[in-house]
Every structure is written in structure tokens, then in C-alpha cells.
Amino acid sequence: MFSAFKRSIPQLSIFHNSSSAPSTKALATLRAAASSPYPSGALSASPLNFNLEVIENTPPTADQIRTILDYLPPLRDVDDPHHVSALISSHPSAPSLPDRPHSPEGLVRLAEKSPLAVKWPIVVDWTNGRASAGDSEGVKDILEYLRKKRDGEVKEEEDFKPKGWFS
């Protein structure tokens, strides 16, 4: 009963740097998915329904970075799966390994000082707990998850059923 109240429109954010080709491509992909049939080859499909917030040339806050690191797939080459190195690019302006930041606050300072040292775009699905940094493939994964939810291929969370006297 009233399960429609629990459904919400997914909230996506893209931290976008217009001088980054992957960021520009990811933004175009997101906008196309929201305005044209998705997937693009299926003419009978409808566009995906999500709210998109575009944050231009501004890095996430330290608190947002903590959440994004939890949403990113774990890194294979770092002992800590929530390490900030997942958001540092290989651009020449990025610091060398010993000088890299080890905290979300350090990453914010780096991004403010040298924006190209960060992997752009950073795309976050705040509603479903998914994120991607630095490539358009991760964005496609987020959109594919939204498509599967739209098409009923992913089960919604089971209705809340309290445990107690009457269950």
C-alpha cells in the first residue's frame, strides 16, 4: 500500500570540466538519455527519467567526496577501496605519488589549485548509490542501471514490513 510514495526520480550530478573531453562526452550522453529514447537504438523506448544537476568547473566538497568514494567500485591496486587516488588524474599537473593527497580535504585543495589533476567528469547517482569518475563507460553503467529499473529488470526494495505483534 502506498508504495508509490517510496519511488522517487533519481538525482544525478555531474561535476563537469568543459576542458575535459571525457567530461563533455559524458554530459552529452546524460542529456541525450534524458531527452531521447534510451537506449538510442530502441525507438519504442522512452527517455530515462532523472534529475540532472550540472556543476561546472567546481569540485565536490569533502563530504561529497567521502560519499562518492563509497559509491565508486573498489580499486584493485590500492589496499583501501575508498582511497582518494580514485579521483586523481594522470595529467602532468597531478602530483607525483608521494605528494598526492590522502584525504577528501586534500583532494579539494588540489582540485582548486590544479583542476586538471582531478578525473573529470565525476558523475553521481545519489539515489541509487552509484558513481563514476573520469570516463564515459561508468556513466553508461549508471544509465544502464536506470534503464533496468525503468524496465523492471531490477527489483525495487521489498515493501517495508515491520516485525512485531501483528506480523
NUSEBA-244528 format. One record per residue: residue in one letter; x, y, z of N, C-alpha, C, CB in turn. Coordinates in steps of 0.05 Angstrom, whole numbers, plus 5000, padded with zeros to 4 digits. Each point is the difference from the previous one (the first is absolute). Glycine has a CB too. Layout:
AXYZXYZXYZXYZ...
% end
This chain:
M501749775000498350235000501850255000496349755024F503050444960501450254998503049964992496950195034S503749604951502849964992500950214980499449515008A498750634979500850214982501450235015496249884970F503250165055501350215015503049965003495750075025K505149684975502949935003501550044974498849685036R499950334942501350044974500750294997497649614980S504850445011500850274995501650024975500150095049I500050154940501650044976502950005008496350264977P505449585010502950005008501250284996500349514986Q501550555033501450255000502949954991497050195037L503749914940502749974990501450274999498649614972S504050395035501650244998502449934982498550175046I502350024938502549984985501850245008497849744961F504550195050502050215005501650014974500249925052H499350304933500850024972502250204997495549864986N506650074998502050194992499950014969503049905041S496350334949499650034971502549964984496350315010S506149715002502549964985500849704999501450465014S497049374998500549715000498249874980501450015049A499849854931498549864980498249795012503750094967P497249745051498249805012497650135015503949695004S496650545008497950135014497950114981503250125036T497650004942498250104980498449774988503150384990K498249395004498649774989498049895020504149894972A496650095053498249905021497650185003503849795024L496550474975497850185003498149974976502950335025A498249644951498349964976498549745003503250264972T498049535038498749745003497750025020504349774990L496250375032497950035021497650164989503549985036R497150244950497850164989498549854979502750415009A498649444974498749844980498249795013503850074968A497149805053498449795013497550125013504249745009A495950514999497750135012498050114980502950105039S498049944936498350134981499349834976502050425015S499349364980499549834977499549725010502950294970P496049545012499649725008502649885010496349954966Y503549895056502349875011499449715004501550425022P500149404967502450044984499450124972502249625025S499750514963499550154976499049834977503550325015G497249434983499249834978497149905003504649864996A494250165027497349905005498050234997501749645031L497150384945498250224995497550005018501750004953S497549775056497649985017500650075029498249664969A504450375038500850065028499550305005503449625000S496150445025499750275008502650115012495149925009P505250344993502450115013500049915030500150404968L502249615043500349945029499050245016503949684991N494950265032499050215017501850045023495349894986F506250335014501850075022500450305000502349554999N498350565025500750285002503150024998495950105029L505050084954502950034995500950285010499849684961E502150315057501250255009502850014988497350015043V503350214943502650044988501550205016498349894954I504050035057501750175016502550064984498249825045E502050424945502150084981502650085015496550144967N505749735026502750085008500350045031500450224956T498049635059500250015029500249715010497350435002P504749525015500249725010497949955022504950004989P494649755016498249935023501250105026498349604975T500050445045501050065026501249765013496450365005A505049685017501349775014497949795009503750315016D494049784993497949825008498949854976498850305039Q500849844939499149864976502049804990497550414987I505149665015502149814992499949745017502950394985R496749645040499749765018497849824990501750265039T496049864954497749844990500749884973496850305026I504349864956500749904973502049775002499350464981L502649555037501949785002498649755009503650335011D494449695006498449775007498449884977499750195046Y499549984935498449924977501749894977496750345013L505849734986501749914978500749705004501950464995P498449404982501049725003502750005013497449864959P503249945058502650005014502449984980497849785039L504450354968502449994985501449735005500550505001R500849404978501349745004502950035010497249824963D504050415030502950035006500650155026500749994951V497250085064500450155025498749835022500150464976D501349535047498949845022497450125011504749875012D495150394988497550135010498250054976502550225038P495249644960498250034977498850284998499049525003H501250645018498850275000502250214999496049835026H506150124960502350174999499550234980503049625013V497850624994499650234983501549994973499350265041S502649564957501449974974498149924977504249885026A493550024981498149934979499050244985498649615027L501850634985499150254987502250174990496149985030I506449934970502350154991500749914972501750075047S498750124935500549934972503049954996496150284985S504649644990502849964993501150244985499249504998H499350725003500950254987502750095011495150144992P506649994992502650095011499750195024501849954953S496050185050499750195023499349855026498550354968A500949395029499549845025502649955015496049784977P503950225049502449965015501049714998498550355032S504149624972501149734999499049845024504250174976L496249575023498849825019500550085030500649644966P501950425042500350075028498750265008504349754999D495250434982498850265006497050014997504350204986R494549585007497149994996498550035027500649724959P497150415040498450035024498949735009498750474987H500949505040499049765011497350045014504749845006S494250394991497450065013498250154981502250025045P495249974959498250154983500650305001496549665008E504350455015500650285002502550074982498150015047G503849814954502450044983499349994970502849805036L495450034957499249984972498550264991499649505005V498850615013498650254993502150224996495949865027R506150164990502150204997501549974974500550035050L500149714943501349954975498350084976502449625022A495050324979498250064978499750314996497649575009E502550575013499850294999502550134988496950005039K505449884968502650104991500649914971501649995047S497749764947500749894973497649834991505050005010P493050124978497649854992500449754983497750435003L504449584979500449774982501349775015500450324962A500349715063501249785015497849805010503850305014V493749784982497749835008498949874976499050305039K500049454964498749864979497250124995502549575011W497150544965497550114993498849824979501450485010P496149484989497950095018499849825025497550204960I501249915060499249845023496950004998504250115029V494749664967497149974997499049835023500250044949V497750065064498949875024497049964998503750205027D495449564977497249945003499549985031499649754954W499650485057499650015029497849825010501650474998T496449484986497749845008500749705002497050344978N504549565002500649724999502849935010496949974962G504750225047502649955011502049904980497749905042R502550244936501949924979501650254991497049624984A505550335008501750234991501949904979499550235045S501549974940502049954979501950245000496849714972A505750245023502050224998501849954977499850075050G500350144933502150004979499449864974502950045036D494849844960499549874975497049994994504149735006S495350234968497249994992498949715003500850374968E500949435035498949735004498649985027503749814972G497350315048498750005026497350144999504449995022V495450224962497550144996498049814986502450454997K498549404984498349814986499049795019502450084957D499349835062499149805020497850125018504649804999I495750455009497950135016497450024985503550265024L496749824950497550024984498849734995501950414978E499749395018499049734995498549905025503749904968Y497350165056498649925024497350145002504549945023L495550324970497450155000498049874979502550425014R498649504964498349874979498949745011502750214963K498949635050499149755011497850045021504549804991K495950415026497950065019497450094986503650145034R496750034946497650094985498649774987502250434992D499349384997498849774986499349775018502650144960G497749895066499349795019501949765001495450134991E507049914999502049785001501550005027500550034951V499350185064501150025027497750035019504350214984K495649615036497850015020500450245018499549504998E498350635007500050225020500349865027497150314972E503749855048500249895027497349905008503850315012E496249465002497549895009498650205018501849534996D495550465003498550185017500949975029496149984969F503950245045500749995029497849855015502550434996K498449365017498149845016501049995029498649724959P500150435058501150015028499749735013498750485003K503249475015500049755015498750075027504249804976G494150045033498850065026497649825005501650474997W496649625019497749845009498249924977500250245043F499549934937497949954980501249884974497450375019S505149554982501249904975499949704999503050394998
% end
